[in-house]
């Protein structure tokens, strides 16, 4: 009799185990069905099946993929930014123990709030999110994002402080990040009517041999600062140099042509630009 009970119990355990596997397999089938729908361009069906998978197997092995696909559908394909915010908040709860994933989630969330016209909320996320940075690159990127928002909010002191508190920037390793930090730092000084300090930071940004878009912006803004400081000759020389590698040389030429040559000493006046 006892042997029969043991056999029955073992049989029930086997049935329960098989049922669990079956449920897991079913959830996997739902996920792969969603993938097939998405690949076929059937976005609505894909969204329904990704949501079903997350309900059937919360925290499952494909959860990150399912949430990411939902975010892509809602934000990138459908342009529904508020829905994207809701998805990212749900992802924060599910992946709160995964620092690398939480960094990605919060970065996307801060970006969506900026796109929704809520810079204060975006800035709040970046500030609280800063402690999650596990590399110098991530911290610098976060501070750059903070400074851009602060400049938009006309908090020029806060933007400069964000740049000042950034980790030491090594141009040989992070040339583009260094250029961006110095450019934003100089821009915050310029917009706060501190031309001399702006000149110093923008000049540092410009001389970094990154040859990127930010360097060109730094050069153009530096030219404006020099004009404000009545250093017209230096401004023209800078613009002449910029024209050689700026992606829009016509814009640089137009700015050169707009500078009043009559303000220069006659010995230094340059001939008008060739058309």
C-alpha positions in Angstrom: 0.0 0.0 0.0 2.8 2.4 1.0 4.6 1.6 -2.2 1.5 2.5 -4.2 1.2 5.8 -2.5 4.8 6.6 -3.3 4.4 5.7 -6.9 1.2 7.9 -7.1 3.1 10.9 -5.5 5.9 10.5 -8.0 3.5 10.3 -10.8 1.8 13.5 -9.7 5.1 15.3 -9.4 6.0 14.2 -12.9 2.7 15.5 -14.2 3.2 18.9 -12.4 6.7 19.2 -13.7 5.6 18.4 -17.2 2.8 20.9 -16.9 5.3 23.6 -15.9 7.5 22.8 -18.8 4.5 22.9 -21.1 3.6 26.3 -19.7 7.1 27.6 -20.3 7.1 26.2 -23.8 3.8 27.9 -24.5 5.2 31.2 -23.3 8.2 30.8 -25.6 5.9 30.0 -28.5 4.0 33.2 -27.8 7.3 35.2 -27.9 8.4 33.6 -31.1 5.0 34.2 -32.7 5.4 37.9 -31.8 8.8 37.9 -33.4 7.3 36.4 -36.6 4.6 39.0 -36.7 7.1 41.8 -36.2 9.3 40.5 -39.0 6.3 40.3 -41.3 5.4 43.9 -40.5 2.2 43.0 -38.6 2.9 45.4 -35.8 -0.5 45.3 -34.0 -0.4 41.5 -33.7 3.2 41.6 -32.6 2.4 44.1 -29.8 -0.4 41.9 -28.6 1.8 38.8 -28.5 4.7 40.6 -26.7 2.2 41.8 -24.1 0.8 38.2 -23.8 4.3 36.8 -23.3 5.0 39.3 -20.5 1.7 38.3 -18.8 2.3 34.6 -19.2 5.9 34.6 -18.0 6.8 37.8 -16.0 10.5 38.0 -15.5 11.1 35.2 -18.1 14.2 34.7 -20.1 12.9 36.8 -23.0 11.4 39.6 -20.9 14.0 42.2 -21.8 13.6 41.4 -25.5 9.8 41.6 -25.2 9.9 45.0 -23.4 12.5 46.4 -25.8 10.4 45.3 -28.8 7.3 46.9 -27.3 9.2 50.1 -26.8 10.4 50.1 -30.4 6.8 49.5 -31.6 5.2 52.2 -29.4 7.9 54.9 -29.8 9.8 54.4 -33.0 7.0 52.9 -35.1 3.8 54.5 -33.7 5.3 57.7 -32.2 3.4 57.2 -29.0 5.8 58.9 -26.5 3.5 58.7 -23.5 3.1 55.0 -24.0 6.8 54.7 -24.2 7.1 56.5 -20.8 4.7 53.9 -19.3 6.7 51.0 -20.7 10.0 52.4 -19.4 8.5 52.9 -15.9 7.3 49.3 -16.0 10.8 48.2 -17.0 12.3 50.2 -14.1 10.3 48.1 -11.7 11.2 44.8 -13.4 14.9 45.4 -13.9 15.6 47.5 -10.8 18.4 45.1 -9.7 20.2 45.2 -13.0 22.4 48.3 -13.0 23.5 48.1 -16.7 19.9 47.7 -17.9 18.6 50.4 -15.5 21.1 52.8 -17.0 19.8 52.2 -20.5 16.2 52.4 -19.3 16.7 55.7 -17.5 18.6 57.2 -20.4 15.7 56.4 -22.7 13.2 57.8 -20.2 15.1 61.1 -19.8 15.2 61.4 -23.6 11.5 60.8 -23.9 10.7 63.4 -21.3 12.8 65.9 -23.2 11.0 65.1 -26.4 7.7 65.5 -24.6 8.7 69.1 -23.6 9.3 68.2 -19.9 13.0 69.2 -19.4 12.6 69.5 -15.6 11.6 65.9 -15.4 14.3 64.8 -17.7 16.9 66.7 -15.6 15.6 65.1 -12.5 16.1 61.6 -13.9 19.6 62.5 -15.1 20.6 63.8 -11.7 19.3 60.7 -9.8 20.6 58.5 -12.6 24.2 59.9 -12.4 25.1 57.5 -9.6 24.4 54.5 -11.8 27.3 55.4 -14.1 29.9 52.6 -14.1 32.4 54.3 -16.4 33.9 57.7 -17.1 32.2 57.7 -20.5 28.8 57.2 -19.0 29.2 59.9 -16.4 30.5 62.4 -19.0 27.5 61.6 -21.2 25.1 62.1 -18.3 26.7 65.4 -17.4 26.6 66.6 -21.0 22.9 65.8 -21.2 22.3 67.6 -17.9 24.2 70.7 -19.1 22.2 70.8 -22.4 18.9 70.8 -20.4 20.2 73.4 -18.0 21.2 75.7 -20.8 17.7 75.3 -22.3 16.3 76.2 -18.8 18.7 79.2 -18.7 20.4 77.8 -15.7 23.9 78.7 -17.0 25.6 78.4 -13.6 24.2 74.9 -13.2 25.4 73.9 -16.6 28.9 75.2 -15.9 28.9 73.3 -12.6 27.8 70.1 -14.3 30.8 70.5 -16.6 33.2 71.5 -13.8 32.2 68.4 -11.8 32.8 66.0 -14.7 35.7 63.6 -14.3 39.0 64.7 -15.9 38.7 64.5 -19.6 41.6 63.0 -21.5 41.5 64.2 -25.2 43.6 61.3 -26.4 40.9 58.9 -25.2 37.7 60.8 -25.3 38.3 63.6 -27.8 34.6 64.0 -28.9 33.4 64.0 -25.3 36.0 66.5 -24.3 35.1 68.8 -27.2 31.5 68.7 -26.2 32.1 69.4 -22.6 34.3 72.4 -23.4 31.8 73.7 -26.0 28.9 73.5 -23.6 30.9 75.1 -20.9 31.9 78.0 -23.2 28.3 78.3 -24.5 27.0 78.6 -20.9 29.5 81.4 -20.3 28.6 83.1 -23.6 24.9 83.1 -22.9 25.6 84.5 -19.4 27.4 87.4 -21.0 30.8 86.3 -19.7 32.7 86.7 -23.0 36.3 86.3 -21.7 35.5 83.0 -19.9 33.6 81.9 -23.0 36.5 82.6 -25.2 38.8 80.5 -23.1 36.6 77.4 -23.1 35.6 77.6 -26.7 39.2 78.0 -27.8 40.1 74.9 -25.9 37.2 73.0 -27.6 38.2 74.3 -31.0 41.9 73.3 -30.9 41.1 69.6 -30.1 41.8 67.8 -33.3 38.5 65.9 -33.5 37.3 67.5 -36.7 33.7 66.8 -35.7 30.5 68.8 -35.8 30.9 70.0 -32.2 34.3 71.4 -33.0 32.8 73.4 -35.9 30.1 74.7 -33.6 32.7 75.8 -31.0 34.6 77.6 -33.8 31.6 79.5 -35.0 30.6 80.5 -31.5 34.2 81.5 -30.8 34.1 83.8 -33.8 31.0 85.5 -32.4 32.7 85.9 -29.0 35.8 87.4 -30.7 33.6 89.9 -32.6 31.9 90.9 -29.3 35.4 91.5 -27.9 36.2 93.7 -30.9 38.9 91.2 -32.0 37.7 91.3 -35.6 41.0 90.2 -37.2 41.1 87.1 -35.1 37.5 86.4 -35.9 38.0 86.6 -39.6 41.1 84.5 -39.5 39.2 81.8 -37.5 36.3 81.8 -40.0 38.8 81.6 -42.9 40.2 78.5 -41.3 36.8 77.0 -40.4 35.7 77.3 -44.0 38.2 74.7 -45.0 36.6 71.8 -43.0 33.2 73.1 -42.0 30.3 70.8 -43.4 28.6 74.0 -44.6 31.3 76.3 -45.9 28.6 78.6 -47.5 27.4 79.5 -44.0 30.9 80.3 -42.9 31.4 82.5 -46.0 28.1 84.3 -45.4 29.3 85.1 -41.9 32.6 86.3 -43.2 30.9 88.6 -45.7 28.7 90.0 -43.0 31.6 91.3 -41.0 32.1 94.9 -41.7 35.6 95.2 -43.3 35.6 99.0 -42.7 36.0 98.3 -39.0 39.5 96.9 -39.7 42.6 99.0 -39.9 43.4 99.7 -43.5 46.6 97.7 -43.4 44.8 94.6 -42.3 41.7 94.9 -44.5 41.1 91.7 -46.5 39.8 91.6 -50.0 36.2 90.4 -50.3 35.7 86.7 -50.5 35.7 85.2 -54.0 32.3 84.0 -55.0 
